[in-house]
Amino acid sequence: MTGRTIKGTATLAWLARLMALLAVLGLAGGGWAWWHVHHWLPDRTLYPTQGVEIGVGDGDVSWNSLKAIGADFAYVDASSGAEGRDARFVANMEAAKAAGMQVGAVHRYDPCEPAEKQAANFVTIVPREADLLPPAVELDTLADNCTPKVSDARVESELMTFLNQVETHTGKPTILKVTERFQRRYAIAGRLDRNLWLVRDRFAPDYVGRAWTLWTANSALSNENTAHDLRWLVLHP
């Protein structure tokens, strides 16, 4: 074997060791990043009041454990569209109250379905109780695939009908949970005078051009007491 061959073999071995080291470091870095994202909580000195959104998809949760890690309040998924109802709404609401949290209800709005039917669905399942937090309506689904077609103006007018009926039932102004894509499509935050609940992991949201009241700060919070990731919320200080 020539000196050149030996040198080439040593170089290849060195490169192989370097690539293996980089792969290990990459896996370690990726693992750290995953852990950090899934366990990150907002700084409580900046946001002293924090909470959680829970629905049937989250499975069984330990409400006392959520209270222990800093959940002061909970928004519980209640209904969606004209007929959808969260099977665990009542159980989750009562369990959150028993754990000492303030509780509110969430409706997932569908612009393809009549507002009056959606409002009837919500008010049927959500009780009128003075100690409940303001009701929240999630605005994420777009009307682009509705049959028959629904105009942008119709989306806004139907939404107002829904809000008026829900607010008559609860006696409180609704909070709008507006996702970035819904705001980009309809610019609804500038058209309706309601408090806002915005969604953006880790970084404070700024996509509506005015102040928010609630923020989903981590939509994938892992906790050993739940089977699924949690949606962690903060209240604007």
C-alpha positions in Angstrom: 0.0 0.0 0.0 1.4 3.4 -1.0 1.8 6.4 1.2 -0.9 8.2 -0.8 -3.3 5.3 -0.3 -2.7 5.2 3.5 -3.2 9.0 3.7 -6.4 8.7 1.7 -7.7 5.9 3.9 -6.9 7.9 7.1 -8.7 10.9 5.7 -11.8 8.9 4.9 -11.8 7.4 8.4 -11.5 10.9 9.9 -14.4 12.2 7.7 -16.5 9.3 8.8 -15.9 10.0 12.5 -16.6 13.7 11.9 -19.9 12.9 10.2 -20.9 10.5 12.9 -20.2 13.2 15.6 -22.2 15.7 13.7 -25.1 13.3 13.4 -25.0 12.7 17.1 -24.9 16.4 17.9 -27.7 17.0 15.4 -29.9 14.4 17.1 -29.0 15.8 20.5 -29.8 19.4 19.3 -33.0 18.3 17.8 -34.0 16.4 20.9 -33.3 19.5 23.0 -35.3 21.7 20.7 -38.3 19.3 20.8 -38.1 19.2 24.6 -37.9 23.0 24.9 -40.8 23.6 22.5 -43.1 21.0 24.2 -42.2 22.2 27.8 -41.9 25.9 27.3 -44.2 28.1 29.5 -44.4 31.9 29.2 -42.6 33.9 31.8 -45.0 34.4 34.7 -43.3 37.7 35.7 -44.5 39.0 32.3 -47.8 37.2 32.2 -48.9 36.5 35.8 -52.3 35.0 34.8 -52.2 31.8 32.7 -54.6 29.1 31.6 -55.4 26.2 29.4 -57.9 25.2 26.6 -59.2 21.7 26.9 -61.5 19.6 24.7 -62.5 15.9 24.2 -59.4 15.5 22.0 -57.2 16.0 25.0 -58.5 12.9 26.7 -58.5 12.5 30.5 -56.7 15.3 32.2 -55.7 15.9 35.8 -57.2 19.2 36.6 -55.5 19.5 40.0 -52.2 18.9 38.2 -53.0 21.6 35.7 -53.8 23.9 38.6 -50.5 23.0 40.2 -48.4 23.9 37.1 -50.1 27.3 36.9 -53.4 27.2 35.2 -55.6 29.9 36.8 -58.4 29.5 34.3 -59.6 27.2 31.6 -61.5 27.5 28.3 -63.4 24.3 27.6 -64.5 23.3 24.1 -68.3 23.2 24.0 -69.7 23.1 20.5 -68.9 23.4 16.8 -71.0 24.4 13.8 -74.7 23.8 13.9 -74.7 20.3 15.5 -71.2 19.4 16.9 -70.9 19.1 20.7 -67.9 18.2 22.7 -68.7 15.0 24.6 -66.6 16.0 27.6 -67.8 19.6 27.9 -69.9 19.3 31.1 -67.4 16.9 32.8 -64.4 19.2 31.9 -66.3 22.3 33.0 -67.3 20.9 36.4 -63.8 19.4 37.0 -62.1 22.7 36.2 -64.4 24.5 38.7 -63.7 21.9 41.3 -60.0 22.5 40.9 -60.6 26.2 41.6 -60.3 27.6 38.1 -62.4 30.2 36.3 -64.1 28.6 33.3 -65.3 29.7 29.9 -66.8 27.9 26.9 -65.5 27.8 23.3 -67.6 27.5 20.0 -65.9 26.6 16.7 -67.6 28.7 14.2 -68.4 27.3 10.7 -69.1 30.1 8.1 -70.8 27.5 5.9 -73.6 26.9 8.4 -76.5 29.2 9.4 -75.6 31.5 12.4 -78.9 30.9 14.1 -78.5 27.1 14.2 -75.0 27.5 15.5 -76.1 29.9 18.2 -78.9 27.5 19.2 -76.4 24.7 19.5 -74.1 26.7 21.8 -76.9 28.1 24.1 -78.4 24.6 24.4 -75.2 23.1 25.9 -73.7 26.1 27.7 -75.5 27.3 30.8 -76.2 30.9 31.6 -74.1 31.3 34.8 -72.8 34.6 36.1 -69.4 33.2 37.1 -68.5 31.9 33.7 -65.9 33.7 31.7 -67.0 35.5 28.5 -67.8 33.0 25.8 -65.2 32.5 23.0 -65.8 31.9 19.3 -63.0 30.3 17.3 -62.6 31.8 13.9 -60.4 29.6 11.7 -62.5 27.9 9.1 -62.7 29.8 5.8 -65.9 30.0 3.6 -64.0 29.3 0.4 -65.5 25.7 0.1 -69.0 26.4 1.2 -71.9 25.1 -0.9 -73.7 27.3 -1.8 -71.0 30.0 -1.9 -70.9 32.5 1.0 -69.6 36.0 0.3 -67.2 37.8 2.6 -70.0 40.3 3.5 -72.2 37.3 4.4 -69.5 35.8 6.6 -69.4 39.0 8.6 -73.2 39.5 8.8 -73.9 35.9 9.8 -71.1 36.1 12.4 -72.7 39.2 13.9 -76.0 37.4 14.1 -74.3 34.5 16.0 -72.5 36.9 18.4 -75.7 38.8 19.2 -77.6 35.7 20.0 -74.9 34.1 22.1 -74.3 37.4 24.0 -78.0 37.7 24.7 -77.9 34.2 26.3 -74.7 34.7 28.3 -75.1 38.4 29.1 -71.4 39.0 28.2 -69.5 40.2 25.2 -67.9 37.4 23.2 -64.2 37.1 22.8 -63.0 36.3 19.2 -60.4 33.6 18.9 -59.0 34.7 15.5 -56.3 32.7 13.7 -53.8 34.4 11.4 -55.3 32.9 8.3 -58.8 34.0 9.1 -57.6 37.5 9.9 -55.6 37.6 6.7 -58.7 36.5 4.7 -61.4 38.7 6.3 -59.6 41.3 8.4 -62.3 40.7 11.0 -60.4 42.1 14.0 -60.7 45.6 12.5 -64.4 45.2 11.8 -65.8 43.9 15.0 -65.4 45.6 18.4 -64.7 42.6 20.5 -61.8 41.4 22.7 -59.3 39.2 20.8 -57.8 35.8 21.5 -54.8 35.3 19.2 -52.7 32.2 18.4 -48.9 32.0 17.8 -46.5 29.6 19.5 -43.9 31.2 21.7 -43.8 34.6 20.1 -46.4 37.2 21.1 -48.8 37.7 18.2 -49.0 40.9 16.2 -51.1 40.0 13.2 -54.3 42.0 13.9 -52.9 45.5 14.5 -54.4 46.0 17.9 -54.1 44.7 21.4 -55.1 41.2 22.3 -56.7 39.9 25.5 -55.8 36.2 25.3 -52.9 34.4 23.6 -52.4 30.7 22.9 -48.7 30.8 23.6 -48.0 27.1 23.3 -50.3 24.8 21.4 -48.2 21.7 22.1 -47.4 21.8 25.8 -46.4 18.3 27.1 -47.3 17.3 30.6 -46.9 14.0 32.3 -50.4 14.1 33.6 -52.1 14.2 30.2 -52.0 11.8 27.2 -51.9 14.6 24.7 -50.3 18.0 24.2 -52.1 21.0 25.7 -53.0 24.4 24.5 -51.5 26.9 27.0 -52.9 30.4 27.3 -52.0 33.7 28.8 -54.1 36.7 29.7 -52.7 40.1 28.7 -51.4 41.8 31.8 
